[in-house]
Amino acid sequence: MKMECEWCNSSNVNAVTDSVFWELPDGSRAIEIRETPTHRCGDCNMIYQSERIVKEIEDQLFLINCKQIGKVISYEELMRIPRLLKRNYFDFSS
């Protein structure tokens, strides 16, 4: 299935992995998350994550002990960290 750019609606979008920088939920610092699933548009050059990936990262950071994360972590390593709660009980969007 061909993706469409969320910014310019071009169909010239590729799925890649890239580093992203994320502020921790407590605002104490930002981390680099490497090898994050990302979309890259060949027409407008926008690089972005899907809403699903953004939600996965936000939920994971909210539900783990972020003190165990260094300055850099891969997406897969982040998602493997055990959660303190089963789900984000403060997210009423689902």
C-alpha positions as CSV (number, residue, x, y, z in Angstrom):
1,M,0.0,0.0,0.0
2,K,1.4,3.4,-1.1
3,M,1.6,6.0,1.6
4,E,0.6,9.6,1.2
5,C,2.6,12.5,2.7
6,E,0.7,14.0,5.6
7,W,2.1,17.5,4.7
8,C,1.9,17.8,0.9
9,N,-0.3,14.7,-0.1
10,S,2.4,13.5,-2.4
11,S,2.6,9.7,-3.0
12,N,6.4,9.9,-3.1
13,V,6.8,8.8,0.5
14,N,9.2,6.1,1.8
15,A,9.3,4.3,5.1
16,V,12.7,4.7,6.7
17,T,14.3,4.7,10.1
18,D,15.8,7.9,11.6
19,S,16.8,9.5,14.9
20,V,14.2,11.6,16.7
21,F,14.6,13.7,19.8
22,W,12.0,13.4,22.5
23,E,11.3,15.3,25.7
24,L,10.7,13.1,28.7
25,P,7.2,13.4,30.2
26,D,8.6,15.1,33.4
27,G,10.3,17.7,31.2
28,S,13.7,17.0,32.9
29,R,15.6,16.3,29.6
30,A,15.4,15.2,26.0
31,I,16.7,11.9,24.6
32,E,17.6,10.7,21.2
33,I,15.7,7.7,20.0
34,R,17.6,6.1,17.1
35,E,16.2,3.8,14.3
36,T,12.6,5.1,14.8
37,P,10.1,4.2,12.1
38,T,9.8,7.3,10.0
39,H,8.3,8.6,6.8
40,R,10.3,10.7,4.3
41,C,8.6,12.6,1.5
42,G,10.7,12.9,-1.6
43,D,8.7,15.9,-2.8
44,C,8.5,18.3,0.2
45,N,11.4,16.7,2.1
46,M,9.4,16.4,5.3
47,I,10.5,13.7,7.7
48,Y,7.9,12.6,10.3
49,Q,6.5,9.8,12.3
50,S,3.0,8.4,12.0
51,E,0.4,9.1,14.6
52,R,0.7,5.5,15.7
53,I,4.4,5.7,16.3
54,V,4.1,9.0,18.2
55,K,1.4,7.5,20.4
56,E,3.5,4.3,21.0
57,I,6.6,6.5,22.1
58,E,4.5,8.8,24.2
59,D,2.7,6.0,26.0
60,Q,5.9,4.0,26.6
61,L,7.8,7.0,28.0
62,F,4.8,7.7,30.3
63,L,4.6,4.1,31.5
64,I,8.2,3.3,32.2
65,N,10.9,4.4,34.7
66,C,12.6,7.0,32.4
67,K,15.5,7.3,34.9
68,Q,16.9,4.1,33.4
69,I,17.2,5.6,29.9
70,G,20.5,7.2,28.9
71,K,20.9,10.1,26.5
72,V,20.5,7.8,23.5
73,I,18.4,4.6,23.0
74,S,17.1,2.8,20.0
75,Y,13.4,2.6,19.3
76,E,13.4,-1.2,19.8
77,E,15.3,-1.0,23.1
78,L,12.8,1.7,24.3
79,M,9.8,-0.4,23.4
80,R,11.3,-3.5,25.2
81,I,11.6,-1.7,28.6
82,P,9.0,-3.2,31.0
83,R,6.1,-0.9,31.8
84,L,5.1,0.0,35.4
85,L,1.4,0.0,34.3
86,K,-0.3,-2.1,31.7
87,R,-1.7,1.0,29.8
88,N,-1.9,4.7,29.9
89,Y,-5.0,5.2,32.1
90,F,-4.8,9.0,31.5
91,D,-5.3,8.7,27.7
92,F,-9.1,9.0,27.0
93,S,-8.6,9.1,23.2
94,S,-9.1,5.3,22.7
